[in-house]
Amino acid sequence: MGKIIDQIVAVDTIQFNGLRFDKENKTDAQNQARRQAFKDARYKAADLATLSERNLGKALSIIDSTSEASYQAPVRAQSFVKMSDASTDVPVGDLDVYYYLNVKFGLY
């Protein structure tokens, strides 16, 4: 991969702005991330309810603010691999899936 990138950027008319790695089917990862996001929201809300000497009610509204831009391949120094004679390093590693929810709970 590094050799291919080196050849591409050697062409004057081509601008290369980096690589983006993704997974074709993220359904399972998205579902798991969404469930965890809701559990986290409920846990934090319950803690705040306890601190305010109230009881946590049902979720009143849920806003899903997740978008495609939230998938990021982490770039860490130790995750770079030197590809043979290529001068370009290619990052390898895990693909993190993020899910963002805004949940409003009732209190009683």
N, CA, C and O atoms as CSV, one atom per row, in Angstrom:
chain,resi,resn,atom,element,x,y,z
A,1,MET,N,N,0.828,-1.186,0.000
A,1,MET,CA,C,0.000,0.000,0.000
A,1,MET,C,C,0.870,1.246,0.000
A,1,MET,O,O,0.580,2.207,-0.713
A,2,GLY,N,N,1.927,1.237,0.788
A,2,GLY,CA,C,2.825,2.386,0.851
A,2,GLY,C,C,3.454,2.701,-0.494
A,2,GLY,O,O,3.588,3.869,-0.856
A,3,LYS,N,N,3.842,1.670,-1.241
A,3,LYS,CA,C,4.435,1.874,-2.574
A,3,LYS,C,C,3.419,2.506,-3.524
A,3,LYS,O,O,3.765,3.390,-4.308
A,4,ILE,N,N,2.184,2.058,-3.457
A,4,ILE,CA,C,1.134,2.602,-4.330
A,4,ILE,C,C,0.919,4.080,-4.029
A,4,ILE,O,O,0.805,4.895,-4.945
A,5,ILE,N,N,0.863,4.423,-2.759
A,5,ILE,CA,C,0.683,5.833,-2.372
A,5,ILE,C,C,1.847,6.670,-2.860
A,5,ILE,O,O,1.650,7.778,-3.360
A,6,ASP,N,N,3.056,6.154,-2.719
A,6,ASP,CA,C,4.238,6.875,-3.210
A,6,ASP,C,C,4.128,7.163,-4.699
A,6,ASP,O,O,4.487,8.254,-5.143
A,7,GLN,N,N,3.637,6.198,-5.483
A,7,GLN,CA,C,3.501,6.380,-6.929
A,7,GLN,C,C,2.406,7.401,-7.259
A,7,GLN,O,O,2.545,8.193,-8.191
A,8,ILE,N,N,1.334,7.374,-6.495
A,8,ILE,CA,C,0.231,8.309,-6.731
A,8,ILE,C,C,0.671,9.743,-6.467
A,8,ILE,O,O,0.415,10.630,-7.282
A,9,VAL,N,N,1.328,9.976,-5.339
A,9,VAL,CA,C,1.715,11.350,-4.994
A,9,VAL,C,C,2.864,11.861,-5.857
A,9,VAL,O,O,3.143,13.060,-5.862
A,10,ALA,N,N,3.526,10.978,-6.578
A,10,ALA,CA,C,4.593,11.402,-7.484
A,10,ALA,C,C,4.029,12.113,-8.719
A,10,ALA,O,O,4.754,12.839,-9.400
A,11,VAL,N,N,2.749,11.909,-9.007
A,11,VAL,CA,C,2.099,12.572,-10.149
A,11,VAL,C,C,1.709,13.984,-9.718
A,11,VAL,O,O,0.985,14.165,-8.739
A,12,ASP,N,N,2.195,14.978,-10.454
A,12,ASP,CA,C,1.987,16.382,-10.077
A,12,ASP,C,C,0.526,16.794,-9.992
A,12,ASP,O,O,0.183,17.647,-9.173
A,13,THR,N,N,-0.329,16.225,-10.798
A,13,THR,CA,C,-1.724,16.677,-10.856
A,13,THR,C,C,-2.626,15.986,-9.832
A,13,THR,O,O,-3.823,16.270,-9.776
A,14,ILE,N,N,-2.081,15.105,-9.042
A,14,ILE,CA,C,-2.884,14.384,-8.053
A,14,ILE,C,C,-2.579,14.923,-6.658
A,14,ILE,O,O,-1.423,15.036,-6.251
A,15,GLN,N,N,-3.637,15.246,-5.947
A,15,GLN,CA,C,-3.496,15.694,-4.555
A,15,GLN,C,C,-3.975,14.565,-3.655
A,15,GLN,O,O,-5.080,14.052,-3.832
A,16,PHE,N,N,-3.159,14.184,-2.705
A,16,PHE,CA,C,-3.485,13.083,-1.787
A,16,PHE,C,C,-3.637,13.650,-0.380
A,16,PHE,O,O,-2.701,14.226,0.175
A,17,ASN,N,N,-4.828,13.479,0.187
A,17,ASN,CA,C,-5.108,14.047,1.510
A,17,ASN,C,C,-5.184,13.001,2.613
A,17,ASN,O,O,-5.615,13.320,3.722
A,18,GLY,N,N,-4.788,11.783,2.351
A,18,GLY,CA,C,-4.765,10.776,3.394
A,18,GLY,C,C,-5.692,9.610,3.108
A,18,GLY,O,O,-6.385,9.575,2.090
A,19,LEU,N,N,-5.690,8.658,4.026
A,19,LEU,CA,C,-6.492,7.449,3.907
A,19,LEU,C,C,-7.609,7.447,4.940
A,19,LEU,O,O,-7.466,8.003,6.029
A,20,ARG,N,N,-8.709,6.824,4.589
A,20,ARG,CA,C,-9.800,6.615,5.545
A,20,ARG,C,C,-10.183,5.149,5.458
A,20,ARG,O,O,-10.585,4.665,4.400
A,21,PHE,N,N,-10.056,4.450,6.564
A,21,PHE,CA,C,-10.418,3.043,6.610
A,21,PHE,C,C,-11.815,2.917,7.195
A,21,PHE,O,O,-12.187,3.652,8.110
A,22,ASP,N,N,-12.575,1.988,6.666
A,22,ASP,CA,C,-13.947,1.817,7.111
A,22,ASP,C,C,-14.324,0.345,6.970
A,22,ASP,O,O,-13.599,-0.445,6.366
A,23,LYS,N,N,-15.449,0.006,7.530
A,23,LYS,CA,C,-15.979,-1.342,7.449
A,23,LYS,C,C,-17.268,-1.275,6.643
A,23,LYS,O,O,-18.096,-0.394,6.874
A,24,GLU,N,N,-17.446,-2.197,5.701
A,24,GLU,CA,C,-18.611,-2.150,4.818
A,24,GLU,C,C,-19.921,-2.275,5.594
A,24,GLU,O,O,-20.844,-1.494,5.363
A,25,ASN,N,N,-20.021,-3.230,6.500
A,25,ASN,CA,C,-21.257,-3.430,7.255
A,25,ASN,C,C,-20.981,-3.175,8.733
A,25,ASN,O,O,-20.364,-3.993,9.415
A,26,LYS,N,N,-21.448,-2.028,9.213
A,26,LYS,CA,C,-21.205,-1.632,10.607
A,26,LYS,C,C,-22.439,-1.828,11.483
A,26,LYS,O,O,-22.467,-1.352,12.618
A,27,THR,N,N,-23.460,-2.521,10.975
A,27,THR,CA,C,-24.730,-2.636,11.680
A,27,THR,C,C,-24.565,-3.187,13.095
A,27,THR,O,O,-25.077,-2.599,14.047
A,28,ASP,N,N,-23.866,-4.291,13.243
A,28,ASP,CA,C,-23.688,-4.879,14.581
A,28,ASP,C,C,-22.930,-3.940,15.508
A,28,ASP,O,O,-23.306,-3.772,16.668
A,29,ALA,N,N,-21.868,-3.328,15.002
A,29,ALA,CA,C,-21.081,-2.400,15.818
A,29,ALA,C,C,-21.908,-1.178,16.202
A,29,ALA,O,O,-21.824,-0.706,17.335
A,30,GLN,N,N,-22.709,-0.661,15.264
A,30,GLN,CA,C,-23.567,0.493,15.562
A,30,GLN,C,C,-24.622,0.141,16.612
A,30,GLN,O,O,-24.871,0.922,17.530
A,31,ASN,N,N,-25.239,-1.033,16.475
A,31,ASN,CA,C,-26.249,-1.451,17.449
A,31,ASN,C,C,-25.656,-1.585,18.846
A,31,ASN,O,O,-26.255,-1.148,19.829
A,32,GLN,N,N,-24.489,-2.184,18.925
A,32,GLN,CA,C,-23.813,-2.348,20.217
A,32,GLN,C,C,-23.438,-0.980,20.792
A,32,GLN,O,O,-23.620,-0.742,21.986
A,33,ALA,N,N,-22.920,-0.090,19.961
A,33,ALA,CA,C,-22.535,1.251,20.432
A,33,ALA,C,C,-23.766,2.035,20.891
A,33,ALA,O,O,-23.699,2.743,21.895
A,34,ARG,N,N,-24.890,1.921,20.172
A,34,ARG,CA,C,-26.113,2.626,20.550
A,34,ARG,C,C,-26.631,2.130,21.909
A,34,ARG,O,O,-27.012,2.930,22.763
A,35,ARG,N,N,-26.641,0.817,22.098
A,35,ARG,CA,C,-27.085,0.254,23.389
A,35,ARG,C,C,-26.198,0.747,24.534
A,35,ARG,O,O,-26.690,1.107,25.604
A,36,GLN,N,N,-24.889,0.759,24.294
A,36,GLN,CA,C,-23.963,1.208,25.334
A,36,GLN,C,C,-24.143,2.698,25.606
A,36,GLN,O,O,-24.064,3.127,26.757
A,37,ALA,N,N,-24.381,3.487,24.569
A,37,ALA,CA,C,-24.595,4.931,24.748
A,37,ALA,C,C,-25.837,5.178,25.609
A,37,ALA,O,O,-25.828,6.051,26.477
A,38,PHE,N,N,-26.896,4.415,25.370
A,38,PHE,CA,C,-28.114,4.592,26.173
A,38,PHE,C,C,-27.881,4.149,27.620
A,38,PHE,O,O,-28.322,4.822,28.551
A,39,LYS,N,N,-27.197,3.031,27.810
A,39,LYS,CA,C,-26.885,2.576,29.174
A,39,LYS,C,C,-26.068,3.624,29.915
A,39,LYS,O,O,-26.321,3.898,31.088
A,40,ASP,N,N,-25.090,4.210,29.233
A,40,ASP,CA,C,-24.261,5.254,29.850
A,40,ASP,C,C,-25.098,6.470,30.227
A,40,ASP,O,O,-24.936,7.034,31.309
A,41,ALA,N,N,-25.998,6.871,29.323
A,41,ALA,CA,C,-26.861,8.028,29.601
A,41,ALA,C,C,-27.757,7.752,30.807
A,41,ALA,O,O,-27.916,8.612,31.672
A,42,ARG,N,N,-28.341,6.558,30.865
A,42,ARG,CA,C,-29.220,6.209,31.984
A,42,ARG,C,C,-28.434,6.154,33.299
A,42,ARG,O,O,-28.926,6.607,34.332
A,43,TYR,N,N,-27.224,5.603,33.263
A,43,TYR,CA,C,-26.392,5.523,34.467
A,43,TYR,C,C,-26.067,6.924,34.995
A,43,TYR,O,O,-26.183,7.182,36.193
A,44,LYS,N,N,-25.663,7.817,34.105
A,44,LYS,CA,C,-25.321,9.186,34.518
A,44,LYS,C,C,-26.546,9.920,35.046
A,44,LYS,O,O,-26.466,10.640,36.042
A,45,ALA,N,N,-27.680,9.736,34.376
A,45,ALA,CA,C,-28.914,10.393,34.821
A,45,ALA,C,C,-29.341,9.866,36.190
A,45,ALA,O,O,-29.784,10.642,37.037
A,46,ALA,N,N,-29.215,8.567,36.413
A,46,ALA,CA,C,-29.581,7.981,37.708
A,46,ALA,C,C,-28.680,8.516,38.812
A,46,ALA,O,O,-29.141,8.781,39.922
A,47,ASP,N,N,-27.407,8.673,38.511
A,47,ASP,CA,C,-26.468,9.221,39.487
A,47,ASP,C,C,-26.837,10.660,39.842
A,47,ASP,O,O,-26.830,11.038,41.013
A,48,LEU,N,N,-27.157,11.456,38.826
A,48,LEU,CA,C,-27.552,12.840,39.079
A,48,LEU,C,C,-28.873,12.908,39.837
A,48,LEU,O,O,-29.047,13.767,40.702
A,49,ALA,N,N,-29.789,12.025,39.526
A,49,ALA,CA,C,-31.068,11.983,40.256
A,49,ALA,C,C,-30.823,11.675,41.730
A,49,ALA,O,O,-31.413,12.303,42.608
A,50,THR,N,N,-29.967,10.725,41.991
A,50,THR,CA,C,-29.637,10.369,43.384
A,50,THR,C,C,-28.996,11.554,44.101
A,50,THR,O,O,-29.340,11.846,45.247
A,51,LEU,N,N,-28.074,12.232,43.440
A,51,LEU,CA,C,-27.421,13.386,44.050
A,51,LEU,C,C,-28.412,14.509,44.355
A,51,LEU,O,O,-28.228,15.263,45.310
A,52,SER,N,N,-29.449,14.616,43.550
A,52,SER,CA,C,-30.451,15.661,43.777
A,52,SER,C,C,-31.625,15.168,44.617
A,52,SER,O,O,-32.650,15.839,44.738
A,53,GLU,N,N,-31.450,13.977,45.195
A,53,GLU,CA,C,-32.462,13.362,46.071
A,53,GLU,C,C,-33.807,13.198,45.364
A,53,GLU,O,O,-34.869,13.430,45.942
A,54,ARG,N,N,-33.727,12.794,44.104
A,54,ARG,CA,C,-34.919,12.516,43.303
A,54,ARG,C,C,-34.809,11.104,42.755
A,54,ARG,O,O,-33.773,10.454,42.900
A,55,ASN,N,N,-35.869,10.633,42.130
A,55,ASN,CA,C,-35.869,9.321,41.482
A,55,ASN,C,C,-35.921,9.505,39.976
A,55,ASN,O,O,-36.572,10.418,39.469
A,56,LEU,N,N,-35.234,8.634,39.277
A,56,LEU,CA,C,-35.181,8.716,37.825
A,56,LEU,C,C,-36.450,8.136,37.221
A,56,LEU,O,O,-36.868,7.033,37.572
A,57,GLY,N,N,-37.050,8.877,36.324
A,57,GLY,CA,C,-38.235,8.412,35.606
A,57,GLY,C,C,-37.861,7.837,34.251
A,57,GLY,O,O,-36.709,7.493,33.987
A,58,LYS,N,N,-38.880,7.746,33.402
A,58,LYS,CA,C,-38.692,7.204,32.056
A,58,LYS,C,C,-38.007,8.225,31.153
A,58,LYS,O,O,-37.988,9.424,31.434
A,59,ALA,N,N,-37.443,7.709,30.056
A,59,ALA,CA,C,-36.859,8.592,29.049
A,59,ALA,C,C,-37.993,9.369,28.390
A,59,ALA,O,O,-38.968,8.778,27.925
A,60,LEU,N,N,-37.867,10.697,28.352
A,60,LEU,CA,C,-38.894,11.558,27.759
A,60,LEU,C,C,-38.599,11.877,26.300
A,60,LEU,O,O,-39.516,12.040,25.495
A,61,SER,N,N,-37.328,11.964,25.966
A,61,SER,CA,C,-36.942,12.203,24.575
A,61,SER,C,C,-35.546,11.653,24.336
A,61,SER,O,O,-34.711,11.607,25.239
A,62,ILE,N,N,-35.319,11.242,23.108
A,62,ILE,CA,C,-34.014,10.715,22.706
A,62,ILE,C,C,-33.667,11.339,21.362
A,62,ILE,O,O,-34.430,11.227,20.403
A,63,ILE,N,N,-32.523,11.990,21.298
A,63,ILE,CA,C,-32.044,12.563,20.040
A,63,ILE,C,C,-30.776,11.824,19.646
A,63,ILE,O,O,-29.790,11.812,20.383
A,64,ASP,N,N,-30.820,11.216,18.483
A,64,ASP,CA,C,-29.678,10.490,17.945
A,64,ASP,C,C,-28.890,11.452,17.075
A,64,ASP,O,O,-29.371,11.881,16.026
A,65,SER,N,N,-27.685,11.793,17.503
A,65,SER,CA,C,-26.878,12.759,16.750
A,65,SER,C,C,-25.644,12.108,16.136
A,65,SER,O,O,-24.641,12.778,15.889
A,66,THR,N,N,-25.717,10.815,15.894
A,66,THR,CA,C,-24.606,10.100,15.293
A,66,THR,C,C,-24.614,10.322,13.787
A,66,THR,O,O,-25.674,10.393,13.165
A,67,SER,N,N,-23.428,10.430,13.210
A,67,SER,CA,C,-23.308,10.578,11.758
A,67,SER,C,C,-22.128,9.758,11.275
A,67,SER,O,O,-21.331,9.273,12.078
A,68,GLU,N,N,-22.015,9.603,9.971
A,68,GLU,CA,C,-20.911,8.840,9.383
A,68,GLU,C,C,-19.547,9.373,9.803
A,68,GLU,O,O,-18.588,8.607,9.898
A,69,ALA,N,N,-19.448,10.661,10.054
A,69,ALA,CA,C,-18.158,11.266,10.395
A,69,ALA,C,C,-17.625,10.783,11.732
A,69,ALA,O,O,-16.479,11.070,12.077
A,70,SER,N,N,-18.438,10.052,12.493
A,70,SER,CA,C,-17.990,9.640,13.817
A,70,SER,C,C,-17.172,8.351,13.806
A,70,SER,O,O,-16.779,7.874,14.871
A,71,TYR,N,N,-16.907,7.778,12.647
A,71,TYR,CA,C,-16.069,6.595,12.559
A,71,TYR,C,C,-14.647,7.033,12.294
A,71,TYR,O,O,-14.361,7.678,11.286
A,72,GLN,N,N,-13.762,6.680,13.202
A,72,GLN,CA,C,-12.387,7.150,13.086
A,72,GLN,C,C,-11.417,6.010,13.309
A,72,GLN,O,O,-11.537,5.251,14.271
A,73,ALA,N,N,-10.465,5.901,12.420
A,73,ALA,CA,C,-9.369,4.963,12.634
A,73,ALA,C,C,-8.331,5.681,13.480
A,73,ALA,O,O,-7.799,6.708,13.059
A,74,PRO,N,N,-8.032,5.161,14.666
A,74,PRO,CA,C,-7.071,5.854,15.521
A,74,PRO,C,C,-5.687,5.904,14.896
A,74,PRO,O,O,-5.221,4.927,14.311
A,75,VAL,N,N,-5.041,7.043,15.027
A,75,VAL,CA,C,-3.682,7.190,14.501
A,75,VAL,C,C,-2.763,7.370,15.695
A,75,VAL,O,O,-2.772,8.412,16.351
A,76,ARG,N,N,-1.991,6.370,15.961
A,76,ARG,CA,C,-1.043,6.396,17.077
A,76,ARG,C,C,0.332,6.024,16.541
A,76,ARG,O,O,0.452,5.243,15.597
A,77,ALA,N,N,1.335,6.573,17.131
A,77,ALA,CA,C,2.695,6.333,16.637
A,77,ALA,C,C,2.996,4.839,16.552
A,77,ALA,O,O,3.626,4.394,15.593
A,78,GLN,N,N,2.558,4.059,17.536
A,78,GLN,CA,C,2.888,2.645,17.536
A,78,GLN,C,C,2.051,1.847,16.538
A,78,GLN,O,O,2.305,0.661,16.329
A,79,SER,N,N,1.040,2.497,15.910
A,79,SER,CA,C,0.191,1.763,14.975
A,79,SER,C,C,0.647,1.907,13.528
A,79,SER,O,O,-0.035,1.426,12.623
A,80,PHE,N,N,1.771,2.551,13.292
A,80,PHE,CA,C,2.269,2.688,11.933
A,80,PHE,C,C,3.162,1.503,11.586
A,80,PHE,O,O,3.941,1.025,12.411
A,81,VAL,N,N,3.032,1.046,10.354
A,81,VAL,CA,C,3.830,-0.076,9.880
A,81,VAL,C,C,4.618,0.383,8.663
A,81,VAL,O,O,4.057,0.990,7.752
A,82,LYS,N,N,5.890,0.102,8.644
A,82,LYS,CA,C,6.728,0.451,7.493
A,82,LYS,C,C,6.524,-0.622,6.431
A,82,LYS,O,O,6.707,-1.810,6.694
A,83,MET,N,N,6.143,-0.195,5.231
A,83,MET,CA,C,5.863,-1.124,4.145
A,83,MET,C,C,7.087,-1.242,3.230
A,83,MET,O,O,7.271,-0.395,2.356
A,84,SER,N,N,7.902,-2.234,3.401
A,84,SER,CA,C,9.092,-2.543,2.602
A,84,SER,C,C,9.872,-1.301,2.183
A,84,SER,O,O,10.339,-0.553,3.042
A,85,ASP,N,N,10.023,-1.065,0.866
A,85,ASP,CA,C,10.809,0.052,0.362
A,85,ASP,C,C,10.020,1.358,0.298
A,85,ASP,O,O,10.586,2.403,-0.025
A,86,ALA,N,N,8.765,1.316,0.591
A,86,ALA,CA,C,7.925,2.505,0.473
A,86,ALA,C,C,8.314,3.539,1.513
A,86,ALA,O,O,8.671,3.196,2.640
A,87,SER,N,N,8.243,4.809,1.128
A,87,SER,CA,C,8.568,5.869,2.069
A,87,SER,C,C,7.333,6.302,2.859
A,87,SER,O,O,7.459,7.036,3.839
A,88,THR,N,N,6.149,5.863,2.450
A,88,THR,CA,C,4.919,6.234,3.127
A,88,THR,C,C,4.528,5.162,4.143
A,88,THR,O,O,4.435,3.982,3.805
A,89,ASP,N,N,4.303,5.574,5.368
A,89,ASP,CA,C,3.825,4.658,6.400
A,89,ASP,C,C,2.310,4.562,6.314
A,89,ASP,O,O,1.640,5.556,6.032
A,90,VAL,N,N,1.768,3.382,6.554
A,90,VAL,CA,C,0.327,3.164,6.495
A,90,VAL,C,C,-0.154,2.752,7.880
A,90,VAL,O,O,0.344,1.775,8.441
A,91,PRO,N,N,-1.125,3.492,8.444
A,91,PRO,CA,C,-1.620,3.128,9.769
A,91,PRO,C,C,-2.460,1.860,9.717
A,91,PRO,O,O,-3.235,1.644,8.786
A,92,VAL,N,N,-2.289,1.034,10.732
A,92,VAL,CA,C,-3.117,-0.167,10.877
A,92,VAL,C,C,-3.652,-0.177,12.295
A,92,VAL,O,O,-3.075,0.446,13.186
A,93,GLY,N,N,-4.736,-0.872,12.501
A,93,GLY,CA,C,-5.282,-0.954,13.850
A,93,GLY,C,C,-6.773,-1.192,13.821
A,93,GLY,O,O,-7.317,-1.696,12.839
A,94,ASP,N,N,-7.419,-0.831,14.890
A,94,ASP,CA,C,-8.855,-1.048,15.042
A,94,ASP,C,C,-9.648,0.145,14.524
A,94,ASP,O,O,-9.140,1.264,14.461
A,95,LEU,N,N,-10.875,-0.106,14.163
A,95,LEU,CA,C,-11.788,0.945,13.755
A,95,LEU,C,C,-12.733,1.204,14.916
A,95,LEU,O,O,-13.487,0.316,15.315
A,96,ASP,N,N,-12.697,2.414,15.461
A,96,ASP,CA,C,-13.565,2.771,16.579
A,96,ASP,C,C,-14.906,3.262,16.053
A,96,ASP,O,O,-14.958,4.049,15.109
A,97,VAL,N,N,-15.991,2.795,16.666
A,97,VAL,CA,C,-17.332,3.238,16.303
A,97,VAL,C,C,-17.882,4.027,17.483
A,97,VAL,O,O,-17.946,3.517,18.601
A,98,TYR,N,N,-18.279,5.280,17.232
A,98,TYR,CA,C,-18.815,6.143,18.277
A,98,TYR,C,C,-20.305,6.353,18.040
A,98,TYR,O,O,-20.765,6.397,16.899
A,99,TYR,N,N,-21.045,6.482,19.126
A,99,TYR,CA,C,-22.485,6.727,19.016
A,99,TYR,C,C,-22.846,7.806,20.016
A,99,TYR,O,O,-22.457,7.739,21.182
A,100,TYR,N,N,-23.587,8.795,19.562
A,100,TYR,CA,C,-23.932,9.931,20.409
A,100,TYR,C,C,-25.443,10.043,20.550
A,100,TYR,O,O,-26.165,10.138,19.558
A,101,LEU,N,N,-25.908,10.031,21.783
A,101,LEU,CA,C,-27.324,10.197,22.092
A,101,LEU,C,C,-27.483,11.339,23.085
A,101,LEU,O,O,-26.628,11.559,23.943
A,102,ASN,N,N,-28.592,12.064,22.955
A,102,ASN,CA,C,-28.983,13.054,23.949
A,102,ASN,C,C,-30.315,12.562,24.500
A,102,ASN,O,O,-31.326,12.577,23.798
A,103,VAL,N,N,-30.315,12.127,25.758
A,103,VAL,CA,C,-31.506,11.538,26.357
A,103,VAL,C,C,-31.961,12.403,27.515
A,103,VAL,O,O,-31.166,12.771,28.380
A,104,LYS,N,N,-33.274,12.732,27.525
A,104,LYS,CA,C,-33.859,13.491,28.650
A,104,LYS,C,C,-34.751,12.541,29.420
A,104,LYS,O,O,-35.635,11.894,28.858
A,105,PHE,N,N,-34.500,12.469,30.724
A,105,PHE,CA,C,-35.274,11.611,31.607
A,105,PHE,C,C,-36.148,12.467,32.517
A,105,PHE,O,O,-35.805,13.601,32.849
A,106,GLY,N,N,-37.263,11.908,32.905
A,106,GLY,CA,C,-38.113,12.569,33.886
A,106,GLY,C,C,-37.599,12.282,35.290
A,106,GLY,O,O,-36.922,11.281,35.523
A,107,LEU,N,N,-37.924,13.160,36.208
A,107,LEU,CA,C,-37.590,12.976,37.620
A,107,LEU,C,C,-38.886,13.001,38.432
A,107,LEU,O,O,-39.838,13.694,38.071
A,108,TYR,N,N,-38.916,12.255,39.509
A,108,TYR,CA,C,-40.057,12.324,40.419
A,108,TYR,C,C,-39.581,12.186,41.839
A,108,TYR,O,O,-40.389,12.218,42.767
